[in-house]
Amino acid sequence: MSFASNAGMESPKEAFRLWAAKPRLAGESSASWIQRLCGDHQYSIKVLGQLLDYRPTRGDWDRGLDGEPWERLLRLVTVLDRRDWYGEMGLLRVMHERGKRICHLRMVGVKPAYRWCPTCFAEDKTPYLRWYWRLDSIRECWVHQIPLCEWCDVCGEAFLVHRARLVGKSASMLSECSTCGASLTSPMANGGSYDRLLQRKLKTLFDPWWSVAGTCRVDSSLAVMYHFSVLDRHQLAMARVEANVVRRDELLKQEKFWVLGANCFREDATLHVDKDVTFRAPWQWNLDPGSRLAVAAALRSIRIERRTNKSKLEVPS
């Protein structure tokens, strides 16, 4: 590429452009767009950082890029709408900035990492990462309502984004494991269990930004609402566990008795238990004098009835 002088207005570095840059996709994260940008130009993360005179901490482009570096990047590309930075592409940065201790982004060790939906990857014409896959408390795909995957089933490695994954590869390789090359488009067994109600609440909380045209500014209270949604569900789950433990201990200390009376000896009658418990415990007979008389009367009635029926059967017709 040659740089023609334009009345001495631009230096070669200032005239440089990232001509192959493509627009962001619906719900795409900053890290995902940076990965595709590096892949389209076959630049490493290091080279891109040199062009911008900037390199985010630990290679985390979701929470690092802001202000002057972002303005420099915008001047190098021709397709990116500036409003996107205030919408979905900037949401993770704002969440981290306004709640560093409470809005955790997924990390493996000290490296930025993503969960992913294999069905989304399989349906994508161009595979890309959704921003909400990076939030550590999000465990479910908002489109397909299935667990997000965390590790490659073949090699057990996480989906890391601190290095350019597409150098020397096509854009479709973003849906492959960078370690072993296995496809990440098939359901995997490492999604695990999670609180489905919490996932629905978080999806509702982020609805204003989960759209094709998610360009609205991020509400300053979003990080706090996200934190308390997660915290409330966690505290509720812990309270339930503690209550169940207390209830179990109390029931184990109590004596369990059959609720027994004369009606229990009627035909098709069943014995009822005074406590609805799911574990086995030894039962005892514990009858007060009135109940004992009722049982004795019931047994006497049964004997008389059976003797009568037996006598009728023995009488010749």
LUMKE-411710 format. One record per residue (C-alpha): y negated, x, z negated; residue in one letter. Coordinates in steps of 0.1 Angstrom, whole numbers, plus 5000, padded with zeros to 4 digits. Each point is the difference from the previous one (the first is absolute). Example, Ala and Ser with C-alpha at 12.3 -4.5 7.8 and 13.67 -1.06 7.14 Angstrom:
% LUMKE-411710
504551234922A496650145007S
% end
This chain:
% LUMKE-411710
500050005000M496650135009S496849914982F497049965023A496650074985S497949684998N496550144997A501250204971G500449694979M503650044989E502050314991S503750015011P501149904965K497649704999E501149905035A503650004990F501749665000R503449864990L500449825033W503649884994A499149824968A501449645000K498749704980P501549924967R502849744999L500049694978A500350104964G500350375008E499350254973S497750305004S502950244996A501949825027S497150015024W499550384993I503750065007Q499749825034R496750195007L501750334993C503049905021G497849895030D498250335001H503050214987Q497850144972Y501350094966S498349874969I498650354995K498450005035V498549664995L498650114967G498450305017Q498449775026L498649784972L499250294976D501949804975Y503549984985R500849734974P501750094967T503850035005R499649875035G499549654988D497949835028W500249664984D497850084970R498250325011G498049935031L496549864994D496350065006G499150295022E503550105012P500649645011W496749995019E501050325017R503349865010L498449685013L497750215023R503150175015L501849675009V498749735023T502249704990V499849964963L497849724986D498050124970R500549674983R503750084996D499250264973W498749724978Y503049795006G503750085001E499750375009M497850074970G501849784975L502350264986L497150244996R497949754982V503049894978M500650364989H496350074996E499349704977R503350024981G501550355000K502049944969R501249645007I500349975038C502850255007H500750105035L503650105007R500750374995M503150205001V499350294978G496550095010V500449895036K498749675015P502949785010A500749655014Y502549734996R500849825033W501549685015C502850085024P499549665018T496350075006C500950345014F502649845022A497649745013E497050235006D499350115035K498350304985T501350064964P497350044974Y499549984962L498449704983R497550084973W501749794973Y503250195004W498250284982R499249814968L502650094974D500449654986S500749845035I503849985005R500349725026E499049965036C497349745003W501249895034V503849994997H500349964962Q502650284997I500150304977P498150315012L502150315005C499250324980E502450265011W501950095031C503749894996D501250315019V498250294984C498449834970G496550125008E496849804995A497449905027F497450274995L496750025019V498350324988H501050175033R499749895036A503349835008R499449955038L499250355012V502450075028G501249644999K499149665014S498249734980A503349814997S501450284978M497949874971L502949764992S502450294996E500750224971C498150335004S502850194982T503249895016C498749795030G501949684989A498549675011S498149814973L500349675018T503349894984S500149834965P500850254973M501649964966A497250164980N497649714997G501149914965G499149704980S496549894993Y497949714986D499649775030R497449784983L497850304994L500350105037Q498949655010R497050034977K499050345013L500249875036K497749714992T497650244983L499750215031F500049715025D496350055010P500950355012W503449935015W498949875034S499550135035V496250014995A500050124964G496550155001T498549844969C498750234973R502350074970V499049814969D499350234971S502249794977S503150035023L501450314982A499649834966V501749685012M502850205015Y500550194968H500149694978F502349815024S502650294996V499450054963L500349624992D503349985017R501350324984H498949884965Q501649665006L503350155011A500050234969M499249704977A502949815015R502450294995V498850034964E500349634993A503549995014N501050294978V498649834969V501749675009R503350175006R499850184967D499149684981E502949815016L502550274992L498949984963K500549624999Q503349834995E501249795029K501649674993F501749735020W498049674999V503049794990L500349644992G502349705005A498649955036N501450345009C503549854999F499549735025R501650035034E498150235025D497750114972A498850374999T498950224971L496350105000H498650324987V496950014978D498650315019K499950055037D501150365002V501450215029T502050244979F503349954981R500149964963A502749894975P499749634990W500849854966Q500849664986W497249904976N500249634991L498249824972D501949744980P498849715022G501050185032S503450074985R500649634992L498849915036A502550255015V502849884978A499249645009A499950095037A503450184998L501549714981R498849765027S501550225027I503350024983R500149624995I499149955037E502650245012R502749854978R499149655013T500250115036N503350184993K501549684984S499049795030K501750245024L503249994980E500249624999V502449895028P498449775026S
% end
